[in-house]
Amino acid sequence: MKFKKTILAALMTMVLSQSVMAQTATIGAVAKYDMFNATALHHTDGVDQIGVGLQTQTDDLTISVRADRLQTKEGGSTVYTAGLVYKF
């Protein structure tokens, strides 16, 4: 069980939308411990994101479950995802 922690510092991304170039930055943290992971991010376009998830993997199979909360000035949304990947 290895503890991994990644700090995302001012990751610049370019978004192209209808010939208008927009720049946003993201700052936050992603923490991983064994099969658990947690995310807390702030995007400069006004979106805050927090989430938790579980993921386990074998040679042929990956199973994941995640919940994320996105919040803006206009409102928010909660996203639940589950995944199953089988390699054959």
Rosetta constraint file for C-alpha pairs under 8 A:
AtomPair CA 1 CA 33 HARMONIC 6.89 0.50
AtomPair CA 1 CA 34 HARMONIC 5.23 0.50
AtomPair CA 2 CA 33 HARMONIC 6.41 0.50
AtomPair CA 2 CA 34 HARMONIC 6.39 0.50
AtomPair CA 3 CA 32 HARMONIC 6.30 0.50
AtomPair CA 3 CA 33 HARMONIC 4.95 0.50
AtomPair CA 3 CA 34 HARMONIC 7.13 0.50
AtomPair CA 4 CA 31 HARMONIC 6.21 0.50
AtomPair CA 4 CA 32 HARMONIC 5.19 0.50
AtomPair CA 4 CA 33 HARMONIC 6.31 0.50
AtomPair CA 5 CA 29 HARMONIC 7.55 0.50
AtomPair CA 5 CA 30 HARMONIC 6.17 0.50
AtomPair CA 5 CA 31 HARMONIC 4.55 0.50
AtomPair CA 5 CA 32 HARMONIC 6.09 0.50
AtomPair CA 6 CA 29 HARMONIC 6.00 0.50
AtomPair CA 6 CA 30 HARMONIC 5.34 0.50
AtomPair CA 6 CA 31 HARMONIC 6.24 0.50
AtomPair CA 7 CA 27 HARMONIC 7.96 0.50
AtomPair CA 7 CA 28 HARMONIC 6.28 0.50
AtomPair CA 7 CA 29 HARMONIC 4.63 0.50
AtomPair CA 7 CA 30 HARMONIC 6.43 0.50
AtomPair CA 8 CA 26 HARMONIC 7.32 0.50
AtomPair CA 8 CA 27 HARMONIC 5.46 0.50
AtomPair CA 8 CA 28 HARMONIC 5.43 0.50
AtomPair CA 8 CA 29 HARMONIC 5.76 0.50
AtomPair CA 8 CA 30 HARMONIC 7.64 0.50
AtomPair CA 9 CA 26 HARMONIC 7.15 0.50
AtomPair CA 9 CA 27 HARMONIC 5.10 0.50
AtomPair CA 9 CA 28 HARMONIC 6.84 0.50
AtomPair CA 10 CA 25 HARMONIC 5.48 0.50
AtomPair CA 10 CA 26 HARMONIC 5.42 0.50
AtomPair CA 10 CA 27 HARMONIC 5.23 0.50
AtomPair CA 11 CA 25 HARMONIC 5.45 0.50
AtomPair CA 11 CA 26 HARMONIC 5.27 0.50
AtomPair CA 11 CA 27 HARMONIC 6.75 0.50
AtomPair CA 12 CA 23 HARMONIC 7.09 0.50
AtomPair CA 12 CA 24 HARMONIC 6.12 0.50
AtomPair CA 12 CA 25 HARMONIC 4.73 0.50
AtomPair CA 12 CA 26 HARMONIC 6.80 0.50
AtomPair CA 13 CA 23 HARMONIC 6.22 0.50
AtomPair CA 13 CA 24 HARMONIC 5.83 0.50
AtomPair CA 13 CA 25 HARMONIC 6.38 0.50
AtomPair CA 14 CA 21 HARMONIC 7.22 0.50
AtomPair CA 14 CA 22 HARMONIC 6.28 0.50
AtomPair CA 14 CA 23 HARMONIC 5.21 0.50
AtomPair CA 14 CA 24 HARMONIC 6.86 0.50
AtomPair CA 15 CA 21 HARMONIC 6.23 0.50
AtomPair CA 15 CA 22 HARMONIC 5.50 0.50
AtomPair CA 15 CA 23 HARMONIC 6.48 0.50
AtomPair CA 15 CA 24 HARMONIC 7.87 0.50
AtomPair CA 16 CA 20 HARMONIC 6.11 0.50
AtomPair CA 16 CA 21 HARMONIC 5.13 0.50
AtomPair CA 16 CA 22 HARMONIC 6.60 0.50
AtomPair CA 17 CA 21 HARMONIC 6.65 0.50
AtomPair CA 17 CA 22 HARMONIC 7.79 0.50
AtomPair CA 24 CA 43 HARMONIC 6.81 0.50
AtomPair CA 24 CA 44 HARMONIC 5.56 0.50
AtomPair CA 24 CA 45 HARMONIC 6.17 0.50
AtomPair CA 25 CA 43 HARMONIC 5.78 0.50
AtomPair CA 25 CA 44 HARMONIC 5.41 0.50
AtomPair CA 25 CA 45 HARMONIC 7.88 0.50
AtomPair CA 26 CA 41 HARMONIC 6.71 0.50
AtomPair CA 26 CA 42 HARMONIC 5.74 0.50
AtomPair CA 26 CA 43 HARMONIC 4.45 0.50
AtomPair CA 26 CA 44 HARMONIC 6.40 0.50
AtomPair CA 27 CA 41 HARMONIC 5.75 0.50
AtomPair CA 27 CA 42 HARMONIC 5.48 0.50
AtomPair CA 27 CA 43 HARMONIC 6.58 0.50
AtomPair CA 28 CA 39 HARMONIC 7.72 0.50
AtomPair CA 28 CA 40 HARMONIC 5.54 0.50
AtomPair CA 28 CA 41 HARMONIC 4.20 0.50
AtomPair CA 28 CA 42 HARMONIC 6.07 0.50
AtomPair CA 29 CA 39 HARMONIC 5.95 0.50
AtomPair CA 29 CA 40 HARMONIC 5.49 0.50
AtomPair CA 29 CA 41 HARMONIC 6.34 0.50
AtomPair CA 30 CA 37 HARMONIC 7.19 0.50
AtomPair CA 30 CA 38 HARMONIC 5.79 0.50
AtomPair CA 30 CA 39 HARMONIC 4.54 0.50
AtomPair CA 30 CA 40 HARMONIC 6.58 0.50
AtomPair CA 31 CA 37 HARMONIC 5.59 0.50
AtomPair CA 31 CA 38 HARMONIC 5.28 0.50
AtomPair CA 31 CA 39 HARMONIC 6.52 0.50
AtomPair CA 32 CA 36 HARMONIC 5.84 0.50
AtomPair CA 32 CA 37 HARMONIC 4.33 0.50
AtomPair CA 32 CA 38 HARMONIC 6.57 0.50
AtomPair CA 33 CA 37 HARMONIC 6.26 0.50
AtomPair CA 35 CA 54 HARMONIC 5.43 0.50
AtomPair CA 35 CA 55 HARMONIC 5.09 0.50
AtomPair CA 35 CA 56 HARMONIC 5.77 0.50
AtomPair CA 36 CA 52 HARMONIC 7.52 0.50
AtomPair CA 36 CA 53 HARMONIC 5.89 0.50
AtomPair CA 36 CA 54 HARMONIC 4.71 0.50
AtomPair CA 36 CA 55 HARMONIC 6.66 0.50
AtomPair CA 37 CA 52 HARMONIC 5.77 0.50
AtomPair CA 37 CA 53 HARMONIC 5.28 0.50
AtomPair CA 37 CA 54 HARMONIC 6.33 0.50
AtomPair CA 38 CA 50 HARMONIC 7.62 0.50
AtomPair CA 38 CA 51 HARMONIC 5.67 0.50
AtomPair CA 38 CA 52 HARMONIC 4.37 0.50
AtomPair CA 38 CA 53 HARMONIC 6.40 0.50
AtomPair CA 39 CA 49 HARMONIC 7.49 0.50
AtomPair CA 39 CA 50 HARMONIC 5.43 0.50
AtomPair CA 39 CA 51 HARMONIC 5.09 0.50
AtomPair CA 39 CA 52 HARMONIC 6.36 0.50
AtomPair CA 40 CA 48 HARMONIC 7.79 0.50
AtomPair CA 40 CA 49 HARMONIC 5.75 0.50
AtomPair CA 40 CA 50 HARMONIC 4.44 0.50
AtomPair CA 40 CA 51 HARMONIC 6.65 0.50
AtomPair CA 41 CA 48 HARMONIC 5.94 0.50
AtomPair CA 41 CA 49 HARMONIC 5.09 0.50
AtomPair CA 41 CA 50 HARMONIC 6.40 0.50
AtomPair CA 42 CA 46 HARMONIC 7.46 0.50
AtomPair CA 42 CA 47 HARMONIC 6.14 0.50
AtomPair CA 42 CA 48 HARMONIC 4.61 0.50
AtomPair CA 42 CA 49 HARMONIC 6.33 0.50
AtomPair CA 43 CA 47 HARMONIC 5.23 0.50
AtomPair CA 43 CA 48 HARMONIC 6.22 0.50
AtomPair CA 46 CA 72 HARMONIC 5.82 0.50
AtomPair CA 46 CA 73 HARMONIC 7.15 0.50
AtomPair CA 47 CA 70 HARMONIC 6.60 0.50
AtomPair CA 47 CA 71 HARMONIC 5.68 0.50
AtomPair CA 47 CA 72 HARMONIC 4.96 0.50
AtomPair CA 48 CA 70 HARMONIC 5.70 0.50
AtomPair CA 48 CA 71 HARMONIC 5.17 0.50
AtomPair CA 48 CA 72 HARMONIC 6.58 0.50
AtomPair CA 49 CA 68 HARMONIC 6.89 0.50
AtomPair CA 49 CA 69 HARMONIC 5.67 0.50
AtomPair CA 49 CA 70 HARMONIC 4.64 0.50
AtomPair CA 49 CA 71 HARMONIC 6.53 0.50
AtomPair CA 50 CA 68 HARMONIC 5.70 0.50
AtomPair CA 50 CA 69 HARMONIC 5.35 0.50
AtomPair CA 50 CA 70 HARMONIC 6.79 0.50
AtomPair CA 51 CA 66 HARMONIC 7.23 0.50
AtomPair CA 51 CA 67 HARMONIC 5.49 0.50
AtomPair CA 51 CA 68 HARMONIC 4.02 0.50
AtomPair CA 51 CA 69 HARMONIC 6.08 0.50
AtomPair CA 52 CA 66 HARMONIC 5.81 0.50
AtomPair CA 52 CA 67 HARMONIC 5.60 0.50
AtomPair CA 52 CA 68 HARMONIC 6.59 0.50
AtomPair CA 53 CA 64 HARMONIC 7.28 0.50
AtomPair CA 53 CA 65 HARMONIC 5.56 0.50
AtomPair CA 53 CA 66 HARMONIC 4.01 0.50
AtomPair CA 53 CA 67 HARMONIC 6.26 0.50
AtomPair CA 54 CA 64 HARMONIC 5.64 0.50
AtomPair CA 54 CA 65 HARMONIC 5.36 0.50
AtomPair CA 54 CA 66 HARMONIC 6.38 0.50
AtomPair CA 55 CA 62 HARMONIC 7.24 0.50
AtomPair CA 55 CA 63 HARMONIC 5.72 0.50
AtomPair CA 55 CA 64 HARMONIC 4.26 0.50
AtomPair CA 55 CA 65 HARMONIC 6.53 0.50
AtomPair CA 56 CA 62 HARMONIC 5.86 0.50
AtomPair CA 56 CA 63 HARMONIC 5.48 0.50
AtomPair CA 56 CA 64 HARMONIC 6.52 0.50
AtomPair CA 57 CA 61 HARMONIC 5.76 0.50
AtomPair CA 57 CA 62 HARMONIC 4.32 0.50
AtomPair CA 57 CA 63 HARMONIC 6.41 0.50
AtomPair CA 58 CA 62 HARMONIC 6.36 0.50
AtomPair CA 60 CA 86 HARMONIC 5.62 0.50
AtomPair CA 60 CA 87 HARMONIC 4.97 0.50
AtomPair CA 60 CA 88 HARMONIC 7.02 0.50
AtomPair CA 61 CA 84 HARMONIC 7.29 0.50
AtomPair CA 61 CA 85 HARMONIC 5.68 0.50
AtomPair CA 61 CA 86 HARMONIC 4.67 0.50
AtomPair CA 61 CA 87 HARMONIC 6.42 0.50
AtomPair CA 62 CA 83 HARMONIC 7.74 0.50
AtomPair CA 62 CA 84 HARMONIC 5.78 0.50
AtomPair CA 62 CA 85 HARMONIC 5.05 0.50
AtomPair CA 62 CA 86 HARMONIC 6.61 0.50
AtomPair CA 63 CA 82 HARMONIC 7.66 0.50
AtomPair CA 63 CA 83 HARMONIC 5.68 0.50
AtomPair CA 63 CA 84 HARMONIC 4.75 0.50
AtomPair CA 63 CA 85 HARMONIC 6.60 0.50
AtomPair CA 64 CA 82 HARMONIC 5.54 0.50
AtomPair CA 64 CA 83 HARMONIC 5.00 0.50
AtomPair CA 64 CA 84 HARMONIC 6.62 0.50
AtomPair CA 65 CA 80 HARMONIC 7.68 0.50
AtomPair CA 65 CA 81 HARMONIC 5.78 0.50
AtomPair CA 65 CA 82 HARMONIC 4.35 0.50
AtomPair CA 65 CA 83 HARMONIC 6.43 0.50
AtomPair CA 66 CA 80 HARMONIC 5.80 0.50
AtomPair CA 66 CA 81 HARMONIC 5.21 0.50
AtomPair CA 66 CA 82 HARMONIC 6.37 0.50
AtomPair CA 67 CA 78 HARMONIC 7.22 0.50
AtomPair CA 67 CA 79 HARMONIC 5.71 0.50
AtomPair CA 67 CA 80 HARMONIC 4.52 0.50
AtomPair CA 67 CA 81 HARMONIC 6.43 0.50
AtomPair CA 68 CA 78 HARMONIC 5.75 0.50
AtomPair CA 68 CA 79 HARMONIC 5.14 0.50
AtomPair CA 68 CA 80 HARMONIC 6.52 0.50
AtomPair CA 69 CA 76 HARMONIC 7.26 0.50
AtomPair CA 69 CA 77 HARMONIC 5.92 0.50
AtomPair CA 69 CA 78 HARMONIC 4.51 0.50
AtomPair CA 69 CA 79 HARMONIC 6.36 0.50
AtomPair CA 70 CA 76 HARMONIC 5.42 0.50
AtomPair CA 70 CA 77 HARMONIC 5.31 0.50
AtomPair CA 70 CA 78 HARMONIC 6.31 0.50
AtomPair CA 70 CA 79 HARMONIC 7.99 0.50
AtomPair CA 71 CA 75 HARMONIC 6.01 0.50
AtomPair CA 71 CA 76 HARMONIC 4.16 0.50
AtomPair CA 71 CA 77 HARMONIC 6.57 0.50
AtomPair CA 72 CA 76 HARMONIC 5.79 0.50
